[in-house]
Amino acid sequence: MVEPVAELNEPLALQTSEILEKTIFQLVRPAKTALKIPKQDIRSTLKASTIDGVFATVFESATGGVLLSNFLLQLGASSVEIGILSAIPMVVNLLQPLGAYIADRTTSRHWYNLGIFGVSRLLWLLLAVAIVWGPQHADSHQLLQWTLVTVVAASVLGAFANSNWFSWMAAVVPHRLRGRYFGFRNSATSLISLVGVPLMGLCASTWGADRMDGYGIVLFVGVLAGMISLACQFFMVDVNPQAYRKDAESDRVPDKKEKALTDFVPSILKDSNFLMFLVYFSVWTFAVNLSAPFFNIYLLKDLSLDVSLVTTYNSLSSGANLLLLMFWGKLADRWGNRPLLIAVGLVVALTPLLWLGTGNYPFALWVWLPLLHLLGGTTLGAIALCTNNIQMEIAPHQQPSTYFAIAAAVSGVAGALGTTAGGFLAELPGMSLGALFALSAAVRLVGLLPLILVREPRSLSLRSIVPTFLQFKFND
């Protein structure tokens, strides 16, 4: 997981009275538990979490994205195989509810997180050793199988811990600061991506006579960074899920008899708002992943660009993300996450159409493709930030892990279906990646419709936001 140092006294949303804001704030957080964490401990936790996110970004960049795609192409993988490999981390999200169930019955978010992610990241070290020192260079198919096993095993382990991390962050990050905090944190990780990914791409493309060895060295560096990120978590305030649950239950004592009459009905099925969010999240994730893994494939394979140039494009996305994440965080805190998801989502939905007509000619290489990556980094950063935050807002705090896990599982299946379908469609006779991009844009527009019906506490309507947009200042 990629994970702020922010002030604890930021202003609240526009056009909301102080009394009403305080009331909403109490409704969306477990008050007793939050008050037990001193401000100084919160500050140190947020700093450690930011550093954790920085090193985790290096690890995730080395084990995914354009670097892994380029490595798979060197091994001779087809679009279908790359689509399936991209789907694996999302399919295993079906295990997240089980992981949440186990995590909620432990006594430490930290130690559960450390054990699962520690083993998961060390698995990539074995693959790095196999790439650099193994005899597999004569058999690319065998190395492709080893990569598949590593991706599956690491993804399964990660699925057991992702919802635990969300719950940990939801417990220690003050409600008012979530937008700005994660905006700052994600800006820090984007800065590392801006610098680190091109350097890793250069290493992978120029190290020695064999480019596979270059990727092996990149993996070594990535795993080392991943272990450093886990070490940073020792400086974060731990949360005991059992104590957290007791406090939440004590706040709900008056409703105990009333809820007992309907305990047989799963709470998730009674939460129509969360169900509508799941519809949006699943359709949107399917639509995005229908084309997302294949933009880099289009650049590397169809346009025959060097991986170092493609990683430079990706760094432009990180740079745009870095510059505007704090801005998106402030907007989310003022106006809510839902209106931003709708407005920015429209831009993201239409972006694949802008890839049509690009090619290996000077204007596209040096102007249009860089602009597309800048646009993608700007908009997708806002989508990722607001998607995480809106889940924290609409999920009940007495059992957040379960809701986070269900959302991850549903979106994981949808994303896996998207990448797999995209891979098969890309291999059909007469089907081009450009046509796949156009199809993805159409489905993205459809995916935004359920979001209109989602309700978010303290969120403003799009109609009320338009006249206040010009009043917004970056440094309020």
C-alpha positions as CSV (number, residue, x, y, z in Angstrom):
1,M,0.0,0.0,0.0
2,V,1.1,3.5,-0.8
3,E,0.2,5.8,2.3
4,P,0.9,12.6,5.9
5,V,2.5,15.7,7.7
6,A,-0.4,18.1,8.0
7,E,-1.6,20.7,10.5
8,L,-4.3,19.6,12.9
9,N,-6.3,22.8,12.7
10,E,-7.2,23.1,9.0
11,P,-10.5,25.0,8.2
12,L,-13.7,23.0,7.6
13,A,-15.8,22.8,4.4
14,L,-17.4,25.9,2.9
15,Q,-21.0,26.9,3.6
16,T,-21.3,24.6,6.7
17,S,-22.1,25.8,10.2
18,E,-19.7,25.0,13.0
19,I,-22.4,23.2,15.0
20,L,-23.6,21.1,12.1
21,E,-20.0,20.2,11.1
22,K,-19.2,19.0,14.6
23,T,-22.3,16.9,14.7
24,I,-21.4,15.2,11.4
25,F,-17.9,14.7,12.5
26,Q,-19.1,12.8,15.6
27,L,-21.3,10.6,13.4
28,V,-18.6,9.5,11.1
29,R,-15.8,8.6,13.6
30,P,-15.6,6.6,16.9
31,A,-15.1,9.5,19.3
32,K,-13.8,7.6,22.3
33,T,-11.1,5.8,20.4
34,A,-9.9,8.9,18.5
35,L,-9.5,10.9,21.7
36,K,-7.2,8.3,23.2
37,I,-4.4,9.1,20.7
38,P,-2.4,12.2,21.7
39,K,-1.8,14.8,19.0
40,Q,1.9,14.4,19.2
41,D,1.6,10.7,18.6
42,I,-0.7,11.4,15.7
43,R,1.9,13.8,14.2
44,S,4.7,11.2,14.6
45,T,2.5,8.5,13.1
46,L,1.7,10.6,10.1
47,K,5.4,11.5,9.5
48,A,6.4,7.8,9.7
49,S,3.5,6.8,7.4
50,T,4.7,9.3,4.8
51,I,8.2,7.9,4.8
52,D,6.7,4.4,4.7
53,G,4.8,5.4,1.6
54,V,7.9,6.8,-0.1
55,F,9.8,3.6,0.2
56,A,6.8,1.5,-0.6
57,T,6.4,3.4,-3.8
58,V,9.9,2.3,-4.9
59,F,9.0,-1.3,-4.2
60,E,5.7,-1.1,-6.0
61,S,7.3,0.7,-9.0
62,A,9.9,-2.1,-9.3
63,T,7.3,-4.9,-9.0
64,G,4.6,-3.5,-11.3
65,G,3.7,-0.9,-13.9
66,V,5.8,-0.3,-17.0
67,L,8.9,-2.1,-15.6
68,L,7.1,-5.4,-15.1
69,S,5.2,-5.0,-18.4
70,N,8.5,-4.5,-20.3
71,F,10.0,-7.5,-18.6
72,L,7.1,-9.6,-19.6
73,L,7.4,-8.5,-23.2
74,Q,11.1,-9.4,-23.1
75,L,9.9,-12.9,-22.0
76,G,7.6,-13.1,-25.0
77,A,4.3,-12.7,-23.2
78,S,1.2,-12.0,-25.3
79,S,-1.5,-9.4,-24.6
80,V,-3.7,-12.2,-23.1
81,E,-1.0,-13.3,-20.8
82,I,-0.2,-9.7,-19.7
83,G,-3.9,-9.1,-19.1
84,I,-4.2,-12.3,-17.0
85,L,-1.1,-11.3,-15.0
86,S,-2.6,-7.9,-14.4
87,A,-5.8,-9.5,-13.3
88,I,-4.3,-11.7,-10.6
89,P,-3.8,-9.0,-8.0
90,M,-7.4,-8.0,-8.4
91,V,-8.9,-11.5,-8.4
92,V,-7.3,-12.3,-5.1
93,N,-9.1,-9.3,-3.6
94,L,-11.9,-11.8,-3.0
95,L,-9.8,-12.9,-0.1
96,Q,-9.9,-9.5,1.5
97,P,-13.1,-10.2,3.5
98,L,-11.4,-13.2,5.0
99,G,-8.3,-11.1,5.7
100,A,-10.5,-8.4,7.4
101,Y,-12.2,-11.1,9.5
102,I,-8.8,-12.4,10.7
103,A,-7.3,-8.9,11.2
104,D,-10.3,-7.7,13.3
105,R,-9.6,-10.6,15.7
106,T,-6.0,-9.8,16.3
107,T,-4.7,-7.5,18.9
108,S,-2.3,-5.4,16.7
109,R,-2.8,-3.8,13.3
110,H,1.0,-3.2,13.1
111,W,2.2,-6.8,13.7
112,Y,-0.4,-8.3,11.4
113,N,0.6,-5.8,8.7
114,L,4.3,-6.5,9.2
115,G,4.0,-10.3,9.1
116,I,1.9,-10.4,5.9
117,F,3.6,-7.7,3.9
118,G,7.1,-8.8,5.1
119,V,6.7,-12.3,3.6
120,S,4.9,-10.9,0.5
121,R,7.8,-8.6,-0.4
122,L,10.5,-11.1,0.3
123,L,9.0,-13.4,-2.4
124,W,10.2,-10.9,-5.0
125,L,13.7,-11.3,-3.7
126,L,13.6,-14.9,-4.8
127,L,12.6,-13.9,-8.3
128,A,15.4,-11.3,-8.4
129,V,17.9,-14.0,-7.5
130,A,16.4,-16.3,-10.2
131,I,16.7,-13.5,-12.8
132,V,20.3,-12.5,-12.1
133,W,21.9,-15.8,-11.2
134,G,19.5,-18.5,-12.4
135,P,20.1,-20.6,-15.5
136,Q,16.8,-19.6,-17.0
137,H,18.0,-17.2,-19.7
138,A,17.8,-20.1,-22.1
139,D,14.2,-20.8,-21.2
140,S,12.1,-17.6,-21.1
141,H,8.9,-19.6,-20.6
142,Q,10.2,-21.0,-17.3
143,L,11.0,-17.6,-16.1
144,L,7.6,-16.4,-17.1
145,Q,6.1,-19.2,-15.0
146,W,8.2,-18.2,-12.0
147,T,7.1,-14.6,-12.4
148,L,3.5,-15.8,-12.5
149,V,3.9,-17.8,-9.3
150,T,5.5,-14.8,-7.6
151,V,2.7,-12.4,-8.6
152,V,0.1,-14.9,-7.4
153,A,1.7,-15.6,-4.1
154,A,2.5,-12.0,-3.3
155,S,-0.9,-10.9,-4.3
156,V,-2.7,-13.5,-2.2
157,L,-0.7,-12.4,0.9
158,G,-1.3,-8.7,0.2
159,A,-5.0,-9.4,-0.1
160,F,-5.0,-10.5,3.5
161,A,-3.5,-7.3,4.7
162,N,-4.8,-4.4,2.6
163,S,-8.1,-3.9,4.5
164,N,-6.1,-4.0,7.8
165,W,-4.0,-1.1,6.5
166,F,-7.1,0.9,5.6
167,S,-8.6,0.3,9.1
168,W,-5.3,1.3,10.7
169,M,-5.2,4.6,8.8
170,A,-8.9,5.3,9.4
171,A,-8.2,4.9,13.2
172,V,-5.2,7.2,13.4
173,V,-5.8,9.9,10.7
174,P,-8.2,12.6,12.0
175,H,-11.3,12.9,10.0
176,R,-10.8,16.6,9.1
177,L,-7.3,15.9,7.7
178,R,-7.9,12.9,5.5
179,G,-8.0,14.8,2.3
180,R,-5.0,17.0,3.0
181,Y,-3.1,14.3,4.7
182,F,-3.3,11.7,2.0
183,G,-2.9,14.5,-0.6
184,F,0.4,15.4,1.1
185,R,1.4,11.8,1.4
186,N,0.6,10.9,-2.1
187,S,2.5,14.0,-3.3
188,A,5.6,12.7,-1.5
189,T,5.2,9.3,-3.2
190,S,4.6,11.0,-6.6
191,L,7.9,12.9,-6.2
192,I,9.7,9.6,-5.7
193,S,8.0,8.1,-8.7
194,L,8.9,11.2,-10.7
195,V,12.6,10.7,-10.0
196,G,12.9,6.9,-9.3
197,V,10.9,5.3,-12.1
198,P,13.0,6.9,-15.0
199,L,16.2,5.9,-13.1
200,M,15.0,2.3,-12.7
201,G,13.9,2.2,-16.4
202,L,17.3,3.5,-17.4
203,C,19.0,0.8,-15.3
204,A,16.7,-1.9,-16.7
205,S,17.5,-0.9,-20.3
206,T,21.2,-0.3,-20.0
207,W,22.6,-2.7,-17.3
208,G,25.1,-5.1,-18.8
209,A,24.6,-7.0,-22.0
210,D,21.3,-8.6,-20.8
211,R,18.4,-6.4,-20.0
212,M,16.9,-9.1,-17.9
213,D,19.8,-8.7,-15.5
214,G,19.0,-5.0,-15.3
215,Y,15.5,-5.7,-14.2
216,G,16.9,-8.2,-11.6
217,I,19.0,-5.4,-10.1
218,V,15.9,-3.1,-10.1
219,L,14.1,-5.8,-8.2
220,F,16.9,-6.0,-5.6
221,V,16.6,-2.3,-5.0
222,G,12.8,-2.5,-4.8
223,V,12.8,-5.2,-2.2
224,L,15.3,-3.4,-0.1
225,A,13.1,-0.3,-0.2
226,G,10.1,-2.4,0.6
227,M,11.7,-3.7,3.8
228,I,12.7,-0.2,4.9
229,S,9.1,1.0,4.5
230,L,8.0,-1.8,6.8
231,A,10.6,-0.7,9.4
232,C,9.1,2.8,9.4
233,Q,5.9,1.4,10.7
234,F,7.6,0.7,14.0
235,F,7.3,4.5,14.6
236,M,3.6,4.5,14.1
237,V,0.9,4.3,16.8
238,D,-0.4,0.8,16.9
239,V,-4.2,0.1,17.1
240,N,-5.7,-2.8,18.9
241,P,-8.9,-3.8,17.0
242,Q,-10.4,-5.4,20.1
243,A,-10.2,-2.1,22.1
244,Y,-11.4,-0.2,19.1
245,R,-14.4,-2.5,18.8
246,K,-15.3,-2.2,22.5
247,D,-15.3,1.6,22.3
248,A,-17.5,1.5,19.2
249,E,-19.9,-1.0,20.8
250,S,-20.2,1.1,24.0
251,D,-21.4,4.0,21.9
252,R,-24.1,1.9,20.5
253,V,-25.5,0.4,23.7
254,P,-28.9,2.2,23.4
255,D,-29.5,0.6,20.0
256,K,-28.6,-2.9,21.1
257,K,-32.1,-4.3,21.5
258,E,-33.4,-2.7,18.3
259,K,-30.5,-4.1,16.3
260,A,-30.9,-7.5,17.8
261,L,-34.2,-8.0,15.9
262,T,-32.5,-7.7,12.6
263,D,-29.1,-9.2,13.3
264,F,-29.9,-12.0,10.9
265,V,-29.9,-9.6,8.0
266,P,-26.3,-8.9,6.9
267,S,-25.6,-5.2,7.5
268,I,-24.1,-4.7,4.1
269,L,-27.4,-5.7,2.4
270,K,-29.2,-3.1,4.4
271,D,-26.8,-0.3,3.5
272,S,-28.3,0.8,0.2
273,N,-25.9,3.7,-0.1
274,F,-22.8,1.5,0.2
275,L,-24.4,-1.0,-2.3
276,M,-24.8,1.8,-4.8
277,F,-21.2,2.8,-4.2
278,L,-20.2,-0.8,-5.0
279,V,-22.1,-0.7,-8.3
280,Y,-20.3,2.4,-9.3
281,F,-16.9,1.1,-8.0
282,S,-17.2,-2.2,-9.9
283,V,-18.4,-0.8,-13.2
284,W,-15.8,2.0,-13.1
285,T,-13.0,-0.4,-12.2
286,F,-14.0,-2.8,-15.0
287,A,-14.0,0.1,-17.5
288,V,-10.7,1.6,-16.4
289,N,-8.9,-1.8,-16.4
290,L,-10.3,-2.7,-19.8
291,S,-7.6,-0.5,-21.3
292,A,-5.3,0.6,-18.4
293,P,-2.7,-2.3,-18.7
294,F,-2.4,-1.8,-22.4
295,F,-1.3,1.8,-22.7
296,N,2.3,0.9,-21.9
297,I,2.0,-2.2,-24.1
298,Y,0.9,0.1,-26.9
299,L,4.0,2.3,-26.4
300,L,6.5,-0.5,-26.0
301,K,5.1,-3.0,-28.6
302,D,3.1,-1.1,-31.2
303,L,5.2,2.1,-31.2
304,S,8.5,0.2,-30.4
305,L,9.6,2.8,-27.9
306,D,12.5,2.2,-25.5
307,V,11.5,1.4,-21.9
308,S,13.6,4.4,-20.7
309,L,11.4,6.8,-22.8
310,V,8.2,5.1,-21.5
311,T,9.3,5.4,-17.9
312,T,10.0,9.1,-18.6
313,Y,6.4,9.5,-19.8
314,N,5.3,7.8,-16.6
315,S,7.4,10.2,-14.5
316,L,5.5,13.1,-16.1
317,S,2.3,11.5,-14.7
318,S,3.9,11.4,-11.3
319,G,5.0,15.0,-11.6
320,A,1.5,16.2,-12.4
321,N,0.2,14.1,-9.6
322,L,2.7,15.6,-7.2
323,L,1.8,19.2,-8.2
324,L,-1.9,18.9,-7.8
325,L,-2.6,16.3,-5.1
326,M,-2.5,18.9,-2.3
327,F,-5.0,20.9,-4.3
328,W,-7.3,17.9,-4.8
329,G,-7.0,17.1,-1.1
330,K,-8.1,20.6,-0.1
331,L,-11.0,20.4,-2.6
332,A,-12.1,17.1,-1.1
333,D,-12.0,18.4,2.4
334,R,-14.1,21.5,1.4
335,W,-16.6,20.0,-1.0
336,G,-16.5,16.3,-0.4
337,N,-15.2,13.4,-2.5
338,R,-18.3,12.5,-4.5
339,P,-18.5,15.8,-6.5
340,L,-14.8,15.5,-7.4
341,L,-15.2,11.9,-8.5
342,I,-18.0,12.9,-10.8
343,A,-16.4,16.0,-12.3
344,V,-12.9,14.5,-12.7
345,G,-14.3,11.2,-13.7
346,L,-15.8,12.7,-16.8
347,V,-12.3,13.8,-17.9
348,V,-10.9,10.4,-17.1
349,A,-13.6,8.7,-19.1
350,L,-12.9,10.7,-22.2
351,T,-9.1,10.5,-21.9
352,P,-8.7,7.1,-23.9
353,L,-10.2,8.8,-26.9
354,L,-7.3,11.3,-26.9
355,W,-4.9,8.4,-27.5
356,L,-6.5,7.7,-30.9
357,G,-4.3,8.9,-33.7
358,T,-1.0,8.9,-31.7
359,G,2.0,7.2,-33.3
360,N,5.7,7.1,-33.7
361,Y,6.2,10.6,-35.2
362,P,7.8,13.7,-33.6
363,F,4.7,15.6,-32.6
364,A,3.2,12.6,-30.9
365,L,6.4,11.6,-29.2
366,W,7.4,15.0,-27.9
367,V,4.1,16.9,-27.5
368,W,0.9,14.8,-27.5
369,L,2.0,11.8,-25.5
370,P,3.7,13.9,-22.8
371,L,0.5,16.0,-22.5
372,L,-1.6,12.8,-22.2
373,H,0.5,11.5,-19.4
374,L,0.4,14.9,-17.6
375,L,-3.4,14.8,-17.9
376,G,-3.5,11.2,-16.7
377,G,-1.4,11.9,-13.7
378,T,-3.5,15.0,-12.8
379,T,-6.9,13.3,-13.0
380,L,-6.2,9.7,-11.9
381,G,-4.4,11.1,-8.7
382,A,-7.7,12.8,-7.8
383,I,-9.7,9.7,-8.5
384,A,-7.5,7.5,-6.3
385,L,-7.4,10.0,-3.4
386,C,-11.2,10.5,-3.4
387,T,-12.0,6.9,-3.9
388,N,-10.1,5.9,-0.8
389,N,-11.5,8.8,1.2
390,I,-15.1,8.2,0.3
391,Q,-14.9,4.6,1.5
392,M,-13.7,5.9,4.9
393,E,-16.6,8.4,4.9
394,I,-19.5,6.0,4.1
395,A,-18.4,2.8,5.9
396,P,-19.6,2.3,9.5
397,H,-16.7,2.7,11.9
398,Q,-17.6,-0.2,14.2
399,Q,-16.6,-2.7,11.4
400,P,-14.7,-0.7,8.8
401,S,-12.4,-3.6,7.7
402,T,-15.4,-5.6,6.5
403,Y,-16.7,-2.8,4.3
404,F,-13.2,-2.0,2.9
405,A,-12.6,-5.6,2.2
406,I,-16.0,-6.1,0.4
407,A,-15.4,-3.0,-1.7
408,A,-11.9,-4.3,-2.6
409,A,-13.2,-7.8,-3.4
410,V,-16.0,-6.5,-5.6
411,S,-13.8,-4.0,-7.4
412,G,-11.0,-6.6,-7.7
413,V,-13.2,-9.1,-9.5
414,A,-14.4,-6.3,-11.8
415,G,-10.9,-5.1,-12.5
416,A,-9.7,-8.7,-13.2
417,L,-12.6,-9.2,-15.6
418,G,-11.6,-5.9,-17.3
419,T,-8.0,-6.7,-17.8
420,T,-8.7,-10.2,-18.9
421,A,-11.4,-9.1,-21.3
422,G,-9.1,-6.4,-22.6
423,G,-6.4,-8.9,-23.3
424,F,-8.7,-11.2,-25.2
425,L,-10.2,-8.4,-27.2
426,A,-6.7,-7.1,-28.1
427,E,-5.9,-10.4,-29.6
428,L,-9.0,-10.7,-31.8
429,P,-8.4,-10.5,-35.5
430,G,-9.0,-7.0,-36.8
431,M,-9.1,-5.6,-33.2
432,S,-6.6,-2.8,-32.5
433,L,-5.7,-1.3,-29.2
434,G,-7.2,2.0,-30.4
435,A,-10.6,0.3,-30.7
436,L,-10.1,-1.1,-27.2
437,F,-9.4,2.4,-25.9
438,A,-12.6,3.7,-27.4
439,L,-14.6,0.9,-25.9
440,S,-13.1,1.7,-22.5
441,A,-14.1,5.3,-22.8
442,A,-17.8,4.4,-23.5
443,V,-18.0,2.0,-20.5
444,R,-16.3,4.6,-18.2
445,L,-19.1,7.1,-19.0
446,V,-21.7,4.5,-18.1
447,G,-19.8,3.6,-14.9
448,L,-20.2,7.2,-13.6
449,L,-24.1,7.0,-13.5
450,P,-24.5,5.1,-10.2
451,L,-22.2,7.6,-8.5
452,I,-24.9,10.2,-8.9
453,L,-27.1,8.3,-6.4
454,V,-24.4,7.8,-3.8
455,R,-24.7,9.9,-0.6
456,E,-21.7,11.2,1.3
457,P,-21.8,12.9,4.7
458,R,-20.9,16.7,4.4
459,S,-20.5,16.4,0.6
460,L,-21.8,19.4,-1.4
461,S,-23.7,19.1,-4.6
462,L,-22.2,19.8,-8.0
463,R,-24.7,22.6,-8.4
464,S,-23.6,24.4,-5.2
465,I,-19.9,23.9,-6.0
466,V,-19.9,25.8,-9.4
467,P,-20.5,29.3,-7.9
468,T,-17.9,28.7,-5.2
469,F,-15.1,27.4,-7.4
470,L,-13.8,30.9,-8.2
471,Q,-13.7,31.7,-4.5
472,F,-11.3,28.8,-3.8
473,K,-7.7,29.6,-3.0
474,F,-4.8,27.1,-2.9
475,N,-3.5,28.4,0.4
476,D,-6.7,28.9,2.4
